[in-house]
Amino acid sequence: MKILMVFTSHDILGDTGRKTGFWLEEGAAPYYEFRDAGVELTLASPKGGQPPIDPKSDLPENQTEAMARFKQDPDAQKVFANTAKLSEMRADDFDAIFYPGGHGPMWDLVDNPDSIALIEAFYNSGKPVAAVCHAPAVLHRVKYQGEPIVKGKRVTGFTNSEEEEVQLTDVVPFLVEDELKRLGGLFEKVDNWQSFAITDGRLITGQNPASSTAGAQALLKLLADPRTHASAE
């Protein structure tokens, strides 16, 4: 089984001058879920190389078991430091695609033509697409059979209230919750910072950093279902 994980290369938080990137838990937790399940992983990003880590994600109050494991794992650190270039990735080479979040993707992945084409290629060929936290925003220009990929689908993502709590409502290009609703997605959510992931067909979305493990597990479950490979509905 082969999964492609797509990370951001963007490290500036809008016009605030502050640093951003991917949320470390959202990279580390799925990485180990997949690796421990025997998945062959490829990591990619628009620029290739080391994707920037949001410094806030590494604050003492945000530490998790997966992050602690990652920091003691030089092999994993080497994998993360050497992501492939997104433009060189092909859906034919993988069984599924997974997008970790963090605020970075809001700037360099949401309108990225390579990312859009790749997601469409995965989905059109009957392969699962998964995204967690801010990463469901990368779906906002993705089409399936001429319609937004999220239209009529149960979805979740970083909520308006969570964005308000981190005081970035006026910094991000758009609000994930509002955009998914605008596109016809059937947006669902739970309380702020609680784990919540939704599987609707071959589309998996997770609400926030705490949902990254659940999102990865949902993808593994979907890949283990033989119906996933037999249907491209």
N, C-alpha and C positions, 0 to 999 in steps of 0.2 A: 504494500500500500504506500502511495506517495502523496504527500500533501505539500502544497506551496504556501508559505507564510509570507505575506506582503507587509513591509514596514514603511513608515514615513522616512523621508530624508530631510524634512523641514524642521528647523530648530528655533525659529523666532515667533513669538506669540503676538501676532498681529502687529500693531504699531506701538506696543507697550515697551519694546526693548528687552523684554524678559525672554528667557529661554523656554523652549518647549521641545516636543519630540514624541516618542511613543512612551506609554505608561509601562514601567518595568514589569509589574505584575502581569500585565496583559500579554507581554512577550514571554516571560519566564514560565508562568503557570501552564499555558497551552503547550509550550515547547516540551515540557516534561510529561504532560499528559500524552502527547503524541509519541515522544521518544520511548516512554515506558510501555507503550502499547505496540512497540516494534515498527512504528511508521518510519519510512524513509523521508526525511525532511529536507526541503530546500528553502532557504530564506532569500528574499529579494527586496529591493527598494529602488526608487527612481534613479538615484545616483550610484547605487552599489556601495560596498564598503560598510563602515560602521554607521548604523542608524542612530540619530541622537536620542538620548534618554532624557525624558522630562525630569529635571532635577527635583521637582516637587514629589515625583513618584518614589523617590529614594529617601524621603524624610523619615525620621525615626518612627513617627506614628503610622506610616504606610508600609512598614515591613511585613513580609509574609514568609511562609515556609519556602515557597518556590523561589523567592528572591534570595533568601539565605543560601539555598542550595546552589543557585546560579553563581553567587559570589564566591563559592568555594569550588567552582567547576571551570577550570581553565579551558577545557575542551569546548564547553558550551560558549564561553566568552569568545573563543576564537571563531566559532561558527557565526555568532552575531556580528563580529567585527569584519566579516568577509561576505556580506550579502552580495548576491548576484545582481546584475542590472535588470530591472523590471522589463525593459524593452526586449530583452533576450529570452524571456520566458514564453512557453507555449503550453496551452491547455492540454494538448495531446500527451504531454509528458507526465501528467499528474492525474490523481483521482479526485482531488478537491482543492479548494482555495480558502484560506483563512486570513482575515485582516484583524490584527490587534489594533486597539485604539490609542488614546492619548489625543491631545489637541493637534498635533502635527499634521495628521491626515486631512484636517479641515482646509489646509492650504495647498498641499501638493498632490493629493490623491483624488479629491472629489471631482476634479475636472480633467484628470490625467487621461489622455486618449489611450495610452497603453493599458492602463488599469481598466478602463471602461471596456475596451475590446476584449481584454482577457476574461473579465467576468462574464461578458456575453458569450464568449466561446465556451467557457466551462458550463454555463447554464444551458445553452443551446444543445450541448452534447450530452445532457442528462446528468451532469456532475454537480455535487453540492457546492454552495457558496455560503461562507460563514463570516460574520463580522461582529465585533464587540465594542460597546461603549460609544465613542465618537465614530468608529469605523463604519457603522451602517450608513453614514453620510456619503461614503464612496459609491453608494448605489443610486444616488440622486439623478444621474444622467444615464443610467443603465436601462436599456430597453429589452423587452422580451415580447416577440410577436407584435412589435409596433407600439407597445404600451410600456409605461414604467414598470420595472421588474417587481416593485413592491405593491403595485395596484391590486387591491383585493386580498392582499396577504396579511396575515397576522405578523406584526413586527414589533420590535422594541429597540431601544437605543438610549443614549444619554438624554435624560429628561430635562425639560425646561427648568424644573425646580432644582435639579442638581446643578445645572449651569448657573442658576441664580445663586446657589449656595457658595459656589467657587468664584462668584463675582466676575464672570466672563461673558455674561449675556450680550454686552455691547461690544465685545472684542471679536468674537467668532464671526465668520462670514455669514452664517445662518444657524438657526437652532435645529438640531437634529430632529427633535420631536415634531416641531412645526413642519419641517420639510417633508418628513415621511408621511405626515397626515395630508399635506398639500398634494402629494403624488398619489393619494388614494390608498395608502397603507392603513391597515387596521391596527393602530398603535395601542399597545398595552404596556402597563408599567406597574411596579410595586413601589413600596416606600423607598426613599432615597437610600442609596448605598447597599441595598439588599440584593442578594443574588437572584437573577431572573433571566432565563433564556427561553426563546421560543423557536420551535421547529415548525415550519409550514411548508410542506412539500420538500423541496431541496434547498430551501432558504432558511438559514439559521441566524438569529440575531440575539445579542446579549445587551443588557441595559447599561452596565457600568463595570469598573474594575473588578468588583466582587463577583461578577458574572463570567469572568474569563475562563475559569475552570469548567463551569457548567456548559458554556458555549463549546469548548473543546470536547467535552464528553458527549454532548449532543451530536457533534459532527462524527465522532467515532461510532456512535450508535447507528447513525444514519448510514455510514459506510459499511457497517456490518450487516445491514438489511439487504437481502438479495433483490428486493423490489426496487431499491435505489438504482441498481445497474440495469434493470429491465424496463424502466420507465423514463420517459423524457417529457412527461406531461407538464 
